[in-house]
Amino acid sequence: MFVGPWTHTNFTGDSPNINFGIAAASGVMNGLGDLSRLHIDWFDAVLKNRPEHLRRVPSVLLYVMGENQWRGCQELPSPAGERSWYFGCDGLRSPESGANGIAIHVRTALLSEDGGARVTG
């Protein structure tokens, strides 16, 4: 599983408000090759029974925003906390409810220095 700082249509690691750097781009993927190549390797491993195609790829590859680096894990960290965000009609989010806004609940998990999950608040 790959979780990167991308939108549904932009895999560059660059958004209108923030640039996560070249390491976030899907063409780099932590030195493992581009995202399309990794997709092909996964299909080969699973559908053609060629597990050697994924030996160098961790089971989970997460891009940690703020640290601007990739972290590999054997499994996806369990959500370590829950945080409510409220979205207003203006499209902005806030930790406090307001008139005409909607609430969503976001489960959060971040990786600690040793690669384990820690509560984020």
N, C-alpha and C positions, 0 to 999 in steps of 0.2 A: 504494500500500500504506500502510495506517495501522497504526501500532503504538503503542497507548496503555496507560496504567497501569490496565487494567480487568480484571475477572474475566469469566467467560462470561455472567454474568447481571447484573452491576452496572457501568454505564458512567458513574458519577458522578465517578470519580476519588477516591472515598472508600472505604477498607476498614476493617475493625475496628481495625487497628493503626496506620494512617497515613492522612492526608488530603493529597492532592497539590494541593489548591486548585482553585478554580473553572476555571482554565485547562486542567486535565486532563479536565474533564467532556466527554462526547461531544456535549453541546449547544453547545459553544463552538468546539472544533477550531481553535484558533489564529486565530480571527476568520474562518474560511472557511465558517461555517454549521454546522448540526448534522450528525451522522454519517449520519442517514437521508437528508438532502438530498444529501450527498456521494455516497452510494450511488446515488441516482437520477441524479445528474450523470454518474457513471461508466457506468451502464447506458445512458444516452442517448448518451454519447460512443462507447461500444464497439458497442452493438447497433443504434443508430440512425444511426451514422456522423456524429455531431455533436461533433467534437473541441473545438469552442469552449466546450463545457460544462466542460472541465477546464483551460482555459488558466491560470487563477489558482491551480491546485492543483499542488504539486510531485509528482513521480512517487512519492516516498517521504516520508511524514511520520512522524517518530519523536518520542515524548515522552521527553525525557532526564530520568530520575529523578535527584534530587540537585540538578540545576539547576532543576528544575520548569519546564521550558519546552519548546516544540515546536521541532524543527529540520527543515527541508526539505532533501531530497537528490534528485539525479537518479537515483541507484541505491542499492540497499541496500548499506551497507558490508560488506565481506567480514569474516568472523570474524577477529579479530586475535590471539586467544589461546585457550587452553583451560584450564579450571579444573575440578578434580574436587570434587564435594560429596558428602557421605555423609549419608544420612537414617536416623535411628534409629527404633526402634519407637515412641518417644514423639512422632514427627512433627517433631522439631527437626533442623536441618541443622548440619553441622560440616565444617570442612576436613580433619578427621582421621577415619579409619575407627574403628568401634566394633563391639561384639558385636551381632549380629542386625540390622545396618544394611544398606542397599543403596547402591550407588554409582551416581551418574550423572555424565556428563561434560557440561559446559556450555561452549559456545563463546561467547565474549564479544566484543563490539565496542562501543566508545564513540566518540563524536564529539569531536574536538579543536576548539579555538576556530575553526579555519578550515574546519570541516565534514568533515574527513577522519577516517578511523578511526585509533584508536591502541590499543595493547595495554593490557589492563586487569589482567593478572596471571595 
